[in-house]
Amino acid sequence: MNAASEPDSVSSRLTEVIRLAIAEAGGWLPFDRFMALALYTPGLGYYANTTPKFGAMPSSGSDFVTAPELSPLFGRAIALQLRQALQASASDTVFEFGAGSGALAEQLLDALGDAVGHYRIVDLSGVLRARQQQRLARFGNRVEWLDRLPDGMHGVIVGNEVLDAMPVQLLRWDGAAWAERGVALEGDALAWHDRSTALTLPVEAAWVPGTVTELHAQAEAFIATLAQRLQRGAAFFIDYGFPQAEYYHPQRTGGTLMCHRAHRADTDPLQDPGLKDITAHVDFTGIALAGQDAGLDVIGYTSQARFLFNCGLLTLLADASHAERAMAQKLVTEHEMGELFKVIAFAKGCDFAPIGFADGDRMHRL
């Protein structure tokens, strides 16, 4: 491992990049710009450096675990829904955004078999791409990596824990008006600094002074762009979050911004940038409206647990070992991933009733 890959070096070098960006911006960076630098600066940002990310236990050196790493039954269940969507869209192409360790891609390719002729991955991280290529080598040229969003897409899109990693704007309520929260310097240290703004929340409420929350302009713009590029097909996004009425509840005074490192959570993204993940829960109402306004049909919204049950998880569990059942249980129990994680689906140019939402659809709550 070279010196630039050592954790302390990564963070110190990235902090210097951020300091220079603050200076070039006149002394203040909006938080979404800081978050983009902290996560995606080439070679230094959290998703662009060589530190471990995904794993079931802290002993692996990882920071968090995602559903595909918990259980291969996650991908096998989702494959049933994707197979239906591929048939409905008359396509053999799957697009995955933010493929992480490649675990979900591997599970889907194994489960879908010949139904997938092309599996195209769009991932901003060159480091993760290299790991994905190694893991998925046995699938040969069926798997492709794209450097950017295709101009035209015909097929089925899937994204697991992608939207939560998109940079967010931060707003703070002082009792009279919203201010935009950003990052400035106090000496050499990164520090919070608020500025007046015309930005406001999409809902009105009796906000508590000091409330801090997020806006998801970048994630919503991403969905709108997908709508423009998708010619025919469907899209499924799995992530943690809430509908707007729950997301912007006046009792949620601290927002949802969170950092993850060594399987522990903290709320200070300014400390050790590049060495921990930074995320925010998803405003699923905003995501649904962004897609709908751009020409997509919203065809389903439900909890991850309900979606997986609808996709046959119980049948898959019948043949699983005790250990496999114990891990898969974390996908669906309320205090683990089952309720906090949601699935939202869109379609364009094809008409079908997605099996993942056959029971327990919550579109009326968006």
ChimeraX attribute file (.defattr): number of C-alpha atoms within 10 A of each C-alpha:
attribute: neighborCount
match mode: 1-to-1
recipient: residues
	/A:1	6
	/A:2	6
	/A:3	9
	/A:4	16
	/A:5	15
	/A:6	13
	/A:7	17
	/A:8	14
	/A:9	15
	/A:10	23
	/A:11	23
	/A:12	16
	/A:13	17
	/A:14	25
	/A:15	24
	/A:16	12
	/A:17	15
	/A:18	23
	/A:19	21
	/A:20	12
	/A:21	17
	/A:22	21
	/A:23	13
	/A:24	11
	/A:25	12
	/A:26	9
	/A:27	14
	/A:28	22
	/A:29	23
	/A:30	21
	/A:31	24
	/A:32	22
	/A:33	17
	/A:34	24
	/A:35	26
	/A:36	17
	/A:37	22
	/A:38	30
	/A:39	26
	/A:40	18
	/A:41	19
	/A:42	17
	/A:43	18
	/A:44	28
	/A:45	26
	/A:46	27
	/A:47	27
	/A:48	20
	/A:49	25
	/A:50	19
	/A:51	20
	/A:52	16
	/A:53	24
	/A:54	19
	/A:55	19
	/A:56	16
	/A:57	13
	/A:58	15
	/A:59	10
	/A:60	12
	/A:61	16
	/A:62	18
	/A:63	24
	/A:64	21
	/A:65	15
	/A:66	18
	/A:67	21
	/A:68	22
	/A:69	19
	/A:70	19
	/A:71	21
	/A:72	18
	/A:73	27
	/A:74	22
	/A:75	24
	/A:76	24
	/A:77	24
	/A:78	24
	/A:79	21
	/A:80	20
	/A:81	20
	/A:82	28
	/A:83	21
	/A:84	17
	/A:85	27
	/A:86	21
	/A:87	16
	/A:88	20
	/A:89	22
	/A:90	14
	/A:91	19
	/A:92	19
	/A:93	22
	/A:94	29
	/A:95	26
	/A:96	25
	/A:97	21
	/A:98	21
	/A:99	25
	/A:100	24
	/A:101	23
	/A:102	22
	/A:103	20
	/A:104	27
	/A:105	25
	/A:106	21
	/A:107	20
	/A:108	23
	/A:109	23
	/A:110	15
	/A:111	19
	/A:112	18
	/A:113	11
	/A:114	10
	/A:115	16
	/A:116	21
	/A:117	16
	/A:118	18
	/A:119	22
	/A:120	19
	/A:121	25
	/A:122	19
	/A:123	22
	/A:124	18
	/A:125	22
	/A:126	16
	/A:127	17
	/A:128	22
	/A:129	21
	/A:130	12
	/A:131	14
	/A:132	22
	/A:133	17
	/A:134	12
	/A:135	15
	/A:136	18
	/A:137	13
	/A:138	11
	/A:139	13
	/A:140	9
	/A:141	11
	/A:142	15
	/A:143	22
	/A:144	13
	/A:145	15
	/A:146	13
	/A:147	11
	/A:148	10
	/A:149	16
	/A:150	13
	/A:151	11
	/A:152	11
	/A:153	19
	/A:154	22
	/A:155	25
	/A:156	28
	/A:157	27
	/A:158	22
	/A:159	19
	/A:160	21
	/A:161	21
	/A:162	20
	/A:163	28
	/A:164	21
	/A:165	20
	/A:166	21
	/A:167	25
	/A:168	25
	/A:169	20
	/A:170	22
	/A:171	27
	/A:172	23
	/A:173	18
	/A:174	14
	/A:175	12
	/A:176	8
	/A:177	14
	/A:178	23
	/A:179	20
	/A:180	22
	/A:181	24
	/A:182	21
	/A:183	23
	/A:184	25
	/A:185	17
	/A:186	10
	/A:187	7
	/A:188	10
	/A:189	11
	/A:190	17
	/A:191	14
	/A:192	15
	/A:193	18
	/A:194	18
	/A:195	13
	/A:196	12
	/A:197	12
	/A:198	8
	/A:199	14
	/A:200	15
	/A:201	12
	/A:202	10
	/A:203	9
	/A:204	10
	/A:205	9
	/A:206	9
	/A:207	18
	/A:208	14
	/A:209	14
	/A:210	14
	/A:211	18
	/A:212	22
	/A:213	23
	/A:214	26
	/A:215	21
	/A:216	22
	/A:217	16
	/A:218	15
	/A:219	22
	/A:220	21
	/A:221	15
	/A:222	17
	/A:223	23
	/A:224	21
	/A:225	16
	/A:226	22
	/A:227	25
	/A:228	16
	/A:229	15
	/A:230	23
	/A:231	17
	/A:232	19
	/A:233	26
	/A:234	31
	/A:235	26
	/A:236	22
	/A:237	19
	/A:238	24
	/A:239	23
	/A:240	22
	/A:241	23
	/A:242	21
	/A:243	20
	/A:244	18
	/A:245	14
	/A:246	14
	/A:247	20
	/A:248	21
	/A:249	15
	/A:250	16
	/A:251	13
	/A:252	15
	/A:253	17
	/A:254	14
	/A:255	20
	/A:256	17
	/A:257	19
	/A:258	16
	/A:259	21
	/A:260	20
	/A:261	17
	/A:262	19
	/A:263	18
	/A:264	11
	/A:265	15
	/A:266	13
	/A:267	14
	/A:268	13
	/A:269	22
	/A:270	18
	/A:271	16
	/A:272	16
	/A:273	25
	/A:274	32
	/A:275	28
	/A:276	27
	/A:277	22
	/A:278	27
	/A:279	23
	/A:280	22
	/A:281	23
	/A:282	29
	/A:283	25
	/A:284	25
	/A:285	20
	/A:286	20
	/A:287	24
	/A:288	26
	/A:289	18
	/A:290	21
	/A:291	25
	/A:292	17
	/A:293	11
	/A:294	16
	/A:295	18
	/A:296	25
	/A:297	20
	/A:298	19
	/A:299	21
	/A:300	24
	/A:301	29
	/A:302	23
	/A:303	27
	/A:304	26
	/A:305	24
	/A:306	22
	/A:307	29
	/A:308	26
	/A:309	19
	/A:310	21
	/A:311	24
	/A:312	18
	/A:313	21
	/A:314	15
	/A:315	11
	/A:316	16
	/A:317	16
	/A:318	10
	/A:319	10
	/A:320	14
	/A:321	9
	/A:322	11
	/A:323	9
	/A:324	15
	/A:325	17
	/A:326	14
	/A:327	16
	/A:328	22
	/A:329	18
	/A:330	17
	/A:331	24
	/A:332	22
	/A:333	14
	/A:334	15
	/A:335	10
	/A:336	12
	/A:337	20
	/A:338	20
	/A:339	19
	/A:340	18
	/A:341	22
	/A:342	24
	/A:343	25
	/A:344	26
	/A:345	23
	/A:346	23
	/A:347	28
	/A:348	19
	/A:349	15
	/A:350	15
	/A:351	14
	/A:352	13
	/A:353	12
	/A:354	19
	/A:355	19
	/A:356	29
	/A:357	25
	/A:358	15
	/A:359	12
	/A:360	15
	/A:361	18
	/A:362	15
	/A:363	16
	/A:364	7
	/A:365	14
	/A:366	17
